[in-house]
Amino acid sequence: MKVDEKQIDHIAALGRLKFTDQQKKIFIGQFSKILEYVEKVKSVDINKIEPLVHTFDQHNVFRPDENKPSLTREQALSNAPEQTKGFFKVPRVIE
Amino acid sequence: MDLYKKTASEIKELVLKKEIKSVEVTEDLFKRIDEVEPKIKAYLTLNKESALAQAKKIDEKIARNEKTGQLAGIPIALKDNLCTEGIKTTCASKILNNFIPPYDASVVKRIKEEDGIIIGKTNLDEFAMGSSTENSAFGPSRNPWDPARVPGGSSGGSAAAIAADLAFLALGSDTGGSIRQPAALSGIVGLKPTYGRVSRYGLVAYASSLDQIGPMTKDVRDAALFLNVLAGQDPADSTSVPLETPDHLEKISRGVKGLKIGVPKEFFVAGLDKEVKESIDQGLKVYEKLGAEISQISLPHTEHGIATYYLIAPSEASSNLARYDGIHYGHQTKSSKGLIDMYSQSRSEGFGDEVKRRIMLGTFSLSSGYYDAYYLRALKVRQLIKQDFDEAFKKVDVIMGPTSPIPAFKFGEKAANPLQMYLCDVFTVTTNLAGLPGISIPCGFTKSSLPIGLQILGRPFDETTLLQTAYAFEQKTEFHKTKPRI
């Protein structure tokens, strides 16, 4: 499948990525080639085959609902680029 | 004293017998690192001071005749996608350039509990996406056998560190071959355990249904020693299985008499290097002489492995890497117009090209209108790939073939064409898709002295047979003892 600039823009927006026009040009070529290759899977007969997400039987794993120590507020904020009054700081969202 | 040349098991014995001190071992190793590391660039961060302090503590423990852990006094390197409390963990990405985790990965905790010494964090392809370390934001590592060539990837730093005697044990992670392929290209032992055998808690996630942590070592005994510590259920990872961990050292010398080895015909196809093929054939002859029964088998969906992997892994990656928002931790842009733009701008500045490619590929195959034709279809082919292995393991005990179709390649040889790089993973990705254990061991050299790896795959949770099989080969050959001239 060949992709065009419009599609790339759409996927980039979904993935929260940005490309310059120059990057986009190189990218479209590479991306189309990769898509063409992965489309190999379309030739496989998958009639009546169940999808496999986990390789062995998995069930929900429960644990007792107990209070346990966790990261302190200070630790949780220790890598934040910007913080204020014990919170992560973000640009203004509501006018 | 050249202690650095020894294996981890040898070091442990000497330290416990009080013939040498762990501090001497660690100092000797850092001396070696000072000399050789500038040529190899295996490490992103070194942890000298606290490593020496830890070694001293263990020496004191031994002097007081206290009980010591299974890794007592052994200096160990960690791939830099494993969280280490208080030590920078970058994933070789600009986006995590200054990230200092507030907690240890479960495997790191276990190493500390067993008195291992953490000496540093090794280089990788950014977020473990790649087969050469060329995708590291901080520059590639070099192959100790030829500095003009890649050490393999993504755990290339760990592989180079072991091959160049810059660590006694190392940890890697393997999502599509990232332990086994660099082990093959750098001439060391690399073991990818069964999915669920080792806790992934604290491993920075790439593709969660495929990722697995495993040992990279100088020989098979060391891999067994290390796996004994790493394996076991962990309440912090619900995908780690509640199985007893066998003692992998206990029965390691059991031999391979009567062992049924299957050789998939799909692993010997066009694109397989002639010298690699010859070495694998020679390796199989060694097993024949040791009394194993070799037969040809078929894994018919092998040819669809790469396509399936490069739909599933990027899909999971696009979701896992959504957490890098430039707000909670990691790189934040200096110029943005509002919140959404801050996300996009921070991510675009922080991620490298290959990571962006995989996020885009994954976002595409999960997106409305394409999900069924790409992601869902890949999951169904994954089922068929697993069924191939299920069928094969009804007839044979282990499967053997090359780890990589080619020996170590030159820098730049494949970097310009992403698809060419993906094709390097042809013999390793199906193992991850099926969740199986696999090991790569040194089995020969090309005429130009580049190492070649033999890959052995086993039944789920049967690392014991895998290690016994690998150990039997090592007892009959000298490849693992041959050192690069650096």
Interface residues (C-beta under 8 A of the other chain):
Chain A: I8 I11 A12 A13 L14 G15 R16 L17 K18 F19 F27 Q30 F31 K33 I34 L35 Y37 V38 E39 K40 V41 K42 V44 I46 I49 E50 P51 L52 V53 H54 T55 F56 Q58 V61 R63 L71 Q75 A76 S78 N79 A80 P81 E82 F88 V90 P91 R92 V93
Chain B: N98 F99 I100 P102 Y103 Y195 G196 S209 P235 S238 T239 V241 H301 E303 H304 I306 A307 T308 Y310 L311 S318 A322 D325 G326 I327 H328 Y329 G330 H331 Q332 S336 G338 L339 I340 M342 Y343 S344 Q345 R347 S348 F351 K356 R357 I359 M360 L361 G362 T363 F364 S365 S367 A373 Y374 L376 R377 A378 L379 K380 V381 R382 Q383 L384 K386 P418 L419 Y422 L433 A434 G435 P460
